[in-house]
Amino acid sequence: MKITLISTSVTPSDQGIRTISSLLKKYGHKVKIIFLPYTENYKKLYKKSVLKQILEIAKDSELIGVSAYASTSKRAEQVIGFLKKLNVPIVYGGIHATISPRECINHCNIACVGEGEDAFLELVEKLEKREDIGKIQNLWIRYKDVIFKNPVRPLREKLDELPFADYEIEDHYILERGRLIPFEERHLGGYIFFLTGRGCPYGCAYCSNHFLNTLYEGKGKTLRWHSPDYIIENVLYLRKKYPSLKVFDIRDDTFSLRPLSQIKYFCELYKQKVNIRFKCLADPKTLTEEKARLLADAGCTDIIIGIQGSEKVNQEIYLRNQTDEDVLRTANILHKFPKIAVMYDIITCNPYETNKDILNLIELIREIPPPFYLSVNNLVFFTGTELYQKAKVEGIIKKEKDSAADLNYWDRFKHIKLKKKNEYLTLILNLMRGSVTKRRIGLIPRFILKKLLREKRINFHTKHKSLTYCVGFIINIFDFLREKILKPLYRNFIPVKFRVWYDQIRYRV
């Protein structure tokens, strides 16, 4: 069959679509992939000229798949609506369709719930043979006014049986400056983002993993990994195919969750056969000094650690079983390995937080030994998460706009204006984003931060908010200029080699 897969992700690294494509190709089907990395405000839709280009590429397709996150769902629905004139089956997939199939099935006749490789392959084979598709597991099928809500199939445990994600770019297209053009090596930006495993045992209340763990309960092990041999073979293949690749970015929710024996074997192979820098994510409960030493020795130059909130907020609001002691223990371990640039993630602008909670989080950040990079992300209530349901029931989300799903994490002042809670301290946290040294935290010198956190000053600005909103407005202008002017210039006109070099040093300043 001739199939077109469309990704509305903001980067062309959609591994889900790439893996489905490679599996379909393995069984002889012809696949095109269209990447639509539109990084504008999520509320902004594609221009009609872009939709016409998508239609032209997909016009000979017998089946179309469109993938979306909650934040890009409006764009996905716009694409689906425009492509209906082709009169071929369209599958709505991605994490948004998994969490919100009732909403997605209103826009097309098929919604994919959960992991899609085997379901998509079965759908293609049945369509090709003109067989009934009404009972395919993982798919919701709409016939006129009847919806068949099929359960998910057991999880695929042997991930190594899947072919490598599809990076054969000859039939790939990407949106660039309003035009769909053939995908080129330069569009990778010197990076490959990929998952070496699936599943997360934690299931935090703000994250889709809690939903996925519930969805697949009794359907097999949610936590599964590719073997180190599979990963290394994949990396070697990609490196040979694309000489400009300088970084491999492992996007598992927490790579440090792997047993020590696996990490040791992976690091031995990586150092021996690959020997270029890589990144990964870790968590404070599973990263040990021995694991950190192995990763650093193998070429890991960047690790992201999720702090998220204060101990109380983590345990009572986010349902994240993590203590401040866990964070500081991990921070002190990583401080011993200066070759590793560490980024700590936190979440702010949470209506459930109090000023005391934010102060406790700031104090925790001040205790972490520098240098490191602080990534400040403002809370989005994603549809289907446990925290979203809680906020709906308790009236924090009265209308969908209140969820902040149409905002980026880094839209600082927009989140503050929307949430209208703890504005002064939330603004300070957002100004702490950036490189952290002995003298400053982000934009704020440490001695000034100390003055800003005096109780009298906090009480004054909590009661009188005009100055906070004035500063926030100014920051919003700078953020707008960065997103609209500086980032497009950087992305479109700065050579890949320089971008990779800049990325390597930016978190070490």
Protein Blocks (a to p, Z undefined) as FASTA:
>chain_A
ZZddddfbfbfcbfklmmmmmmmmmnopacdddddddfbdfklccdfklmmmmmmmmmmp
cbdcddddfklmmmmmmmmmmmmmnopacddedjklmmmmmlmmmmmmbdcehjfklmmm
mmmmmmmnopafklgghiacdehjaccddddddddfblmlpccddfbfklgccdeehiac
dddfklnnopacddfbecjfklpakbmklmmmmmmgoiacfbdcddfklmmmmmmmmmmm
mmmbcbdcdfbfblmlpcfklmmmmmmmmmmmnopacdddddfklmcfklmmmmmmnopa
bdcddfkpafklmmmmnopacdfklmmmmmmmmmmmmmbccdddddehifkbcfklmmmm
mmmmmmpccddddddddddddehiaklmmmmmnomambfklnommpcfklmklmmmmnop
aklmmmmmmmmgccddfkbghjbcfklmmmmmpmklmmmmmmmmmlmmmmmmmmmmmmmm
mmmmmmmmmmmmgcfklmmmmmmmmmmZZ
